[in-house]
Amino acid sequence: MRYLETGLWADVRELPGALRDTLAAADGVAEAAAVLRGVDRIVATGNGAAFYVAHALWLASLESRSPVPIVAVPCGIAIRDEFRWQPGDAVLAVSSSGEFRDVVEIARRAAGPCVAITADADSSLAAAATAVVLQRVVSQRAVTHTQAVAGAYASALALWAAVTGDAELAALLTGVGDAAEQAVADAEAWAPDVGTPRAAIAVGGGPAWAAAMELALMLKEISRIPAEGVETREGATSASFGLDRGHLMVSLDAAGDPDGDEAVRLCAAAGAVTLRLPGAGGDARLAPITTLPAAAALSAELALAAGHDVDRPAWTDAYYETARSAP
């Protein structure tokens, strides 16, 4: 398993510690929660993996009781003049660098309060925000985010637990470092043989839908494989229509889940190679964290088999040119 020698995997191995540090510090959580308790709606936004954090938080929020609704909106939509902000809205802006151009601009334009989740207290986003939840990233050797994605989502859950007074969710988060550590060990012991797929879909239900979107992004950005991340019922229906031999379907649902099992069966019948990602199962709200190590391992192994640079993909410079904010 050559991916074990990559910078990406070194980042993944440090993920449990970064999560423990982030949650133990709870830097800015109480202050940000006080800001959000008085609003009418939370518009959670970001780009790419950061948007998937917002999406996962929205999905997790559906399992709790709160008078404050969350909507997850990609920053490319939220920044448009056509997006209708409502009185009483607050922005929850996610960017580990704090420099993603559109997210920073949304924070600067916000008519109401803005809470930022970022790893850089000196970033442009932090400067524009009303309150900042600061996550810990031990290191980032690879361009692809791992610690930042998991830490941002853990921070979002901690913030949501504080906003809603959800003691059960807060208790769940006390074990997230151990859960991540087990997920890293499980991923290192996992050696799937999927050949060289031409295309892929990743499938997950509840918050695992956001994890499926993140896996699809990793397959695209690391492995350079066209991929789509979908909700489980979509995986069993419309997303399976284009599958054929030479394609891959990855399930992020636990074995025994009726919808997940059906999606695997139907995608296999279409000719795709199917597999389940380690880290599925347990509390679904943690799926975006516990499935991340195996998602990185699978993507990196496929990338190396195809001769791609795992740590600095060919698209890196073009991405930074369009994504970063102006000073």
N, C-alpha and C positions, 0 to 999 in steps of 0.2 A: 504494500500500500504506500505508493510513493508520496501521496499527499501529506503523510505524516511529517515530511521534511520541509514543507512549505511554510512561508510566513503566515499564510492564512490559518494553518492549523496551530501554529504557535499562539496566534491571537485567540483561537477557540479554546485552547487549553487554559488560558488565563481568564476565560469568561466567568467561571463560578466565583473567583475572587473579586472580579470587578463588580458582579452583582451584589455580593455580600457587602462590599465597601459602599456601594451606592445606597443600598437599603438601610444600612446601619447609620450612615450619615444623615439620611432624610433631609438633605440640604435644600431648604426652601419649600418643603412640602406643606408645612403648617401655614406659612404665609400665603402660598398659592391657593390652598384650600379655602382660606378665609376670603380670598377674592372671588372664587367661583361659587361659593354658597349663595351669594346674593344675586346671581344672574338668572335670566330666564331661559337661556339656551347656550350650550357650549358648541362652538364650531371648531372641531379638531382638524388640523390640516398639516400637510407636509408633502414631500415629493418622494417617489420611489419607495424605498424601505421605510422612510419616515412616515409616509402616508399609510403604509401597512400597519405601522404602530397605531396611528389614529384609527384605522379601520378595526384593528383588533380591540382597541379600547371600547369603541362603539359596540362591537359584538359582545364583549364581556359585560358592558353596562346593561344589556338587555336581560341579564340574569339577576340584576339587583333592583331594589326599589329606590327610586330617587325622584324628587319633583323636578330635577334639572335634566332635560334631555340632552343627549349628545348627537350631533350629526358629524359624520366624517366626510370631508370634502377635499379632493386633491387641490393643491395650491394653484394649479393652472386654471381651475374653475373659480376658486375663491377670489383670485386677483382680478378677474374680469369685471368690467362695469356692469354687466348683466346680472351678476350674482346679487341677490337681494338680501342684504343684511337686515335684521330686525331689531327694533328697540329692545334693549336688554340682552343683546348678544355679547358673549365674550369669546375671544380667540384662544385656542390652545394650540400653540405653534411648536412643531417638532422638527429639530434640525441639530444633529450632534455637533456639526461644525459651527452652527449659528450663522452661517454665511450663505445659505442657499438663497439665491436672488429673490425669487417670488415670495418665499416665506418671510424674509426680512421686510419686503415691501408691504406685505399684508399687516405685519406687526406695526409698522410705521403709520399706516393709514387707519388703523383700527379706531373706530369712534368710541368703543367701550374698552374694558380692560383686556389685557393680553397676558396670558401665562405662557412662558417659554419652557420647553424641556430641551436642554442642551448640555454639551460636555465642556463648553467654553464660557466661563463667566465674563470674559472680556470681548465676546463676539458682538457683531452688529445686532443680532437678534436679542441678546441679553440686554443691550443698551436700550432697545426700543420697547422692551416688555415692562409690564406693570410689576410682575413677580417672576422669579426664575427658579425652576427646579433643576438642580445641577446633578448630573450623573457622572460617575467615575468611569473613565476608559483607561485601563492600565497601559495599553500600547495599541498601535494600529500599524502593523507591518504591511498588510495587504490593503489594496484599494477597497476591496469589498468589506463592508461593515459587518461585524459579528458582535463584538462587545457593545458597540454603540446601539445596535438594534435591540438586543436583549435588554440592555440597561435602560433604554428609553421606554420600552414597554413596561418593565418592572417599575420604573418611576411613575409612569402613567397609572398603573394599578394602585400604587401606594397613594398617589394623589386622589384617585377616585375613592379609595377606602376612607381617606380623611374627609373628603367632601360629603360622603354619604353616611359616615359613621358605621361602616360595615366592618364589624369586628371579625367576622368569619373570613372575609377577604384579607384583612390585615394579618390574621393568624396564618393563612395560607402562604403569605409572602415570607414568613419567617423561615420556611423550608425551601425557598426557591434556590438558594445556593447549593444545597445538597442535591436537589432535583437536577440542577444543571450539571453538577459534577458526575452524577450517575449517567446523564445523557451523553456526556463526553466519553465516558468509559464504554458505554454501549456502542457509540459510533465507531470507536477505535476497534472494537471486536467484530464489527459488521463488515462483510466483504461481498456485496451484491455483484452478481455477474449479469449485466444487462446489455452487453455488446456495445455497439456504437449507434445509439438511436438517432434518427433523423429529426424527430420532433417529440415533444412530450407534453403531457398535462399532469398537473398536481391537483389533488382533490382533498378537501377537508370541510368538515361541518363545524358550525359555531365559530369560536375564535380560531380554530384550526383552518378556517377558510383564509384568514389573513396569513397564516403560516404557509399555506399552499401558494399564495401569491408571492411570498418571499422566496420559496423554493424555486418557483418559475423564474423569478428575477435572477437568482443565482445561476440557474441553468443557462439563462441567456447571457449574463455578463461574464461568467467564469468559463462555462463549457461551450458557449457560442451555439447553443442548441435552441431553436425556436420553441417556446414553451408558453403555456397558459396556466394560471392558477384559478381554480373555480370552486364553487360550493358543491357539496357532495351530490345533491340531486342533479345539478348541472352536469356533473361528471358521469352520472348514469344515463343522462339524456343527451342534450345538444352537444356537449363537449366531446362525447364519444363518437359523433357522427363521422369525423374526419380521420379517426384512428385506423391504422392498418399495420401490417407486418413492418417491422423496423421502427415502430414507434414505442414510446414508453409511457406508462401510466403509474404514478406514485400516489398511494393513498396515505393520508395523514390521520385517518380515523382508526380507532382501536379495533382489533379483530373482535368479531361478535356484534359490532354495531350493524343493525339491519340495513340501513341506507348505505353505509360504507361497504359492506360485503356485496350488496347488489351492484354498486358501481364497479368494484373490482371484477365481478363476474361478467358484466356486460362489456367492459373494456377488453377483457381477455378474449371474449367471444368475437370482438371486432378484429383481433389479431395482434393487439399490443402486448408487449411484455409488461407484466404488472408486479409491483412489490409494495410492501408496507414500510414506512419509514420508522426506524426506532425512535422512541420518545413519544409516540402516540399513546393515548391512554392516560389514566389519572384524571385530575381536574382539568377540564377542557380549557379553562382560562389561562393555564400555563403552557398550552401547546405551542404558542409562538416562541417560547423559550426552550422547551424541552425537545422540540424537533429540529432546532437550528443546527446543533452540531452534526447530525446525520445529513441534513441538507447540504451543509458545507462540504462534508466528506464525499458525498456522492458527486456533487458538482466539480470538486477539485480532481477527483479520480478520472472523471470523464474528460475534463480539460487536458490533463496530462496525457491521456491516451491519444488525444487528437493533436498533441504538440503545442498547446496554448500555454501562455504565461499565466499562471494562477494568480500571482501577486500583483502584477501590473498588466492588465489586459490591454489590447491594442487600442481600445476606444478611450483610454484614460484622459489623454490631453484634450480631446474634443469635448468630453463631458465637462471638465473643469472650466473650459473656455466659455461654455454657455450657462453653467450652473451658478457660478459664484457671484456674490453681490459686489457692486461697486463700492469703493471706499466711502 
